[in-house]
């Protein structure tokens, strides 16, 4: 499954900034390497019904919908890996954490689709730690708008929406970050990786030289080799042979 970012650069109208076309080339490139891809759309925080809890419910429903289409397309649901860029990397990680959600929470769903791994591309694993920097990057408090308030105001939502709060995820996670990324600096990936490892999760942090924040969706970019290898390695590791 492939997710586009919620926010990049200095976008103020988040829903107008990116759509499925932003991730189409990467999804097609993975498909050409033998991977069935599910490139999804979801409501962002400035879309009607987006934000909390709509954005999270959309990606959750998309993941679980694979059960309905698996017979038609001969999909092996034992080999599902999520991949996302930037805030989409946050959603990819969050999907792997759904089984850790509290039963009395708004985002809880019984028997969420189990994943075999996550690839986060310049993703955000700790919403609380990233919120101040994210406001500078996006021009608005994107994290606050997504969850309806600050970490102090919406502590329960942050605990349910931030992957670092839900550790351990229990699946392999590959974090790919760029040395020159100013939007989501690699320090955020390092901090999340350290936290995940301390909680017993298998995490691999890959730092790409000469990579900024926007290369990941281009199959001919400097990041492509790392992205392809990450996805294929997780699928191979899930293979009993």
TAZI-V914305 format. One record per residue. N is the residue number from 0. SS is DSSP state (hx for helix, st for strand, lp for the rest). PHI is phi in whole degrees, -180 to 180 (none if undefined). PSI is psi in whole degrees, 0 to 359 (* if undefined). Layout:
BEGIN
n	ss	phi	psi
N	SS	PHI	PSI
N	SS	PHI	PSI
END
This chain:
BEGIN
n	ss	phi	psi
0	lp	none	141
1	st	-125	133
2	st	-122	136
3	lp	-86	165
4	lp	-76	152
5	lp	-77	326
6	lp	-148	137
7	lp	-139	158
8	lp	53	223
9	lp	-113	37
10	lp	-67	135
11	lp	-102	325
12	lp	-100	92
13	hx	-64	322
14	hx	-69	341
15	hx	-93	353
16	hx	-82	319
17	lp	-141	149
18	lp	-144	197
19	lp	-61	335
20	hx	-66	334
21	hx	-65	330
22	hx	-109	2
23	hx	-63	317
24	hx	-65	318
25	hx	-68	319
26	hx	-61	318
27	hx	-65	321
28	hx	-65	320
29	hx	-67	321
30	hx	-60	319
31	hx	-67	344
32	lp	-99	18
33	lp	89	14
34	lp	-107	125
35	lp	-71	126
36	lp	-116	148
37	lp	-129	92
38	st	-91	108
39	lp	-105	158
40	lp	-109	152
41	lp	-155	161
42	lp	-76	132
43	lp	-89	177
44	lp	-66	338
45	lp	-99	9
46	lp	-89	150
47	lp	-57	125
48	lp	84	357
49	lp	-83	185
50	lp	79	220
51	lp	-94	128
52	lp	-99	6
53	hx	-59	316
54	hx	-59	315
55	hx	-68	320
56	hx	-64	324
57	hx	-63	312
58	hx	-70	327
59	hx	-65	315
60	hx	-65	323
61	hx	-63	318
62	hx	-64	312
63	hx	-69	336
64	hx	-67	341
65	hx	-58	331
66	hx	-63	326
67	hx	-77	326
68	hx	-97	354
69	hx	-57	315
70	hx	-62	320
71	hx	-64	321
72	hx	-107	11
73	lp	54	48
74	lp	-86	138
75	lp	-94	102
76	lp	-76	359
77	lp	-85	357
78	lp	-128	54
79	lp	-103	124
80	st	-123	136
81	st	-100	148
82	st	-143	136
83	st	-153	156
84	st	-112	135
85	lp	62	237
86	hx	-65	335
87	hx	-66	331
88	hx	-66	325
89	hx	-61	315
90	hx	-67	324
91	hx	-62	316
92	hx	-66	319
93	hx	-63	322
94	hx	-60	324
95	hx	-73	346
96	lp	-100	1
97	hx	-61	327
98	hx	-69	351
99	hx	-98	358
100	lp	-71	145
101	lp	-68	144
102	lp	-63	333
103	lp	-93	7
104	lp	-86	158
105	lp	-66	335
106	lp	-97	0
107	lp	-68	139
108	lp	-143	137
109	lp	-71	138
110	lp	51	59
111	lp	-65	154
112	lp	-58	127
113	lp	-77	142
114	lp	-110	157
115	lp	-102	352
116	st	171	170
117	st	-137	139
118	st	-118	116
119	st	-107	120
120	st	-102	105
121	lp	50	41
122	lp	-86	171
123	lp	-114	109
124	lp	-96	342
125	lp	-129	98
126	hx	-65	322
127	hx	-65	314
128	hx	-66	328
129	hx	-90	347
130	hx	-58	315
131	hx	-67	315
132	hx	-65	322
133	hx	-62	325
134	hx	-64	324
135	hx	-71	320
136	hx	-69	315
137	hx	-90	347
138	lp	85	348
139	lp	-140	164
140	lp	-79	81
141	hx	-63	320
142	hx	-67	315
143	hx	-62	320
144	hx	-69	325
145	hx	-63	319
146	hx	-102	358
147	lp	87	14
148	lp	163	184
149	lp	-79	168
150	lp	-57	326
151	lp	-71	323
152	lp	-78	326
153	lp	-125	50
154	hx	-60	323
155	hx	-66	320
156	hx	-67	319
157	hx	-61	322
158	hx	-67	331
159	hx	-90	340
160	hx	-105	341
161	lp	-97	119
162	hx	-54	323
163	hx	-63	333
164	hx	-77	345
165	hx	-108	6
166	lp	-62	149
167	lp	-83	145
168	lp	-78	332
169	lp	84	11
170	lp	-135	156
171	st	-63	141
172	st	-130	130
173	st	-114	120
174	st	-106	122
175	st	-114	126
176	st	-137	156
177	st	-104	142
178	lp	-59	324
179	lp	-100	16
180	lp	-74	118
181	lp	-100	340
182	lp	-75	311
183	lp	-127	82
184	lp	-55	150
185	hx	-63	344
186	hx	-60	328
187	hx	-69	320
188	hx	-66	319
189	hx	-62	316
190	hx	-64	317
191	hx	-65	317
192	hx	-59	317
193	hx	-62	317
194	hx	-65	318
195	hx	-65	317
196	hx	-64	320
197	hx	-63	334
198	lp	-92	6
199	lp	92	6
200	lp	-82	143
201	lp	-79	115
202	st	-131	136
203	st	-121	120
204	st	-100	122
205	st	-115	121
206	st	-106	122
207	st	-101	123
208	lp	-67	146
209	lp	64	20
210	lp	-108	135
211	lp	-99	231
212	lp	-111	342
213	lp	-112	10
214	lp	-82	341
215	lp	-65	333
216	lp	-86	0
217	lp	-106	115
218	lp	-64	344
219	lp	-101	11
220	lp	-85	172
221	lp	-64	340
222	lp	-87	346
223	hx	-59	316
224	hx	-59	317
225	hx	-67	320
226	hx	-65	311
227	hx	-61	314
228	hx	-62	322
229	hx	-64	311
230	hx	-63	311
231	hx	-66	325
232	hx	-67	321
233	hx	-66	321
234	hx	-68	321
235	hx	-66	321
236	hx	-68	338
237	lp	-83	352
238	lp	-82	123
239	lp	-63	344
240	lp	-88	*
END
